[in-house]
Each structure stands twice: as C-alpha cells, then as structure tokens.
C-alpha cells in the first residue's frame, strides 16, 4: 500500500485498515514528494518503523 503523508510517526494500528479479504494490512510505504520517507510494519500489536534503503532508477534504466 502506498500512501502520501507528512508525519509517519503518527500512525497507529487503526490507520492500516483491511484488505479485500478482511485481513489487516501489514505494510505501509510512506511517500513524501517522490521519496520514500518510511516503511511501516503492523505487527498486530504495534506499528514498527522499519529500516530501508531507497534506490531510485531512471525510467527504462532497469528492466528484464
């Protein structure tokens, strides 16, 4: 799930919602502008801010 937000620290379990099968969503990628600012994981008891490394590619630079 990709979300545009400004304050990733304000997330709680209720902000994750559910998928089409009614299961709780586990991951949320927070984007501000065109950069990833946070990757959040819903453990079921709390929301953790995961470490990540963003790697950007120019359109058409990386393909199969």
C-alpha positions in Angstrom: 0.0 0.0 0.0 1.4 3.4 -1.0 0.3 6.4 1.0 1.2 10.1 0.8 1.6 11.5 4.3 3.8 14.1 6.0 4.1 12.6 9.5 4.8 8.8 9.6 5.3 8.8 13.3 1.5 9.5 13.8 0.4 6.0 12.6 -1.4 3.6 14.9 -2.9 0.2 14.2 -6.2 1.7 13.1 -4.6 3.6 10.2 -3.7 0.3 8.4 -7.2 -0.8 7.6 -8.0 -4.2 6.0 -7.5 -5.8 2.6 -10.3 -7.0 0.3 -10.5 -10.4 2.2 -10.9 -8.6 5.5 -7.4 -9.3 6.8 -5.4 -6.5 8.5 -2.8 -4.8 6.2 0.8 -5.4 7.4 3.0 -2.9 5.5 2.7 0.7 4.6 5.1 2.7 2.5 5.0 6.4 3.2 6.0 8.7 0.4 6.6 12.5 0.5 7.2 14.2 -2.8 8.9 11.5 -4.8 10.9 9.9 -2.0 10.2 7.1 0.4 10.3 8.5 4.0 9.2 5.5 6.0 8.3 1.8 5.7 5.9 0.8 8.5 5.1 -2.7 9.6 1.9 -3.7 11.5 2.9 -6.5 14.0 -0.7 -6.8 15.1 0.2 -5.2 18.5 2.1 -2.1 17.4 3.4 -0.3 14.3 7.2 -0.6 13.7 9.3 1.8 11.6 11.5 -0.5 9.5 15.0 0.4 8.3 15.2 0.6 4.5 17.4 1.8 1.7 15.8 3.6 -1.2 17.3 3.0 -4.6 16.0 5.1 -7.5 16.2 4.2 -11.2 15.6 6.3 -14.3 12.6 5.2 -16.4 13.8 2.4 -18.7 17.2 2.1 -16.9 16.3 -1.2 -15.2 14.4 -3.9 -17.0 14.0 -7.6 -17.6 
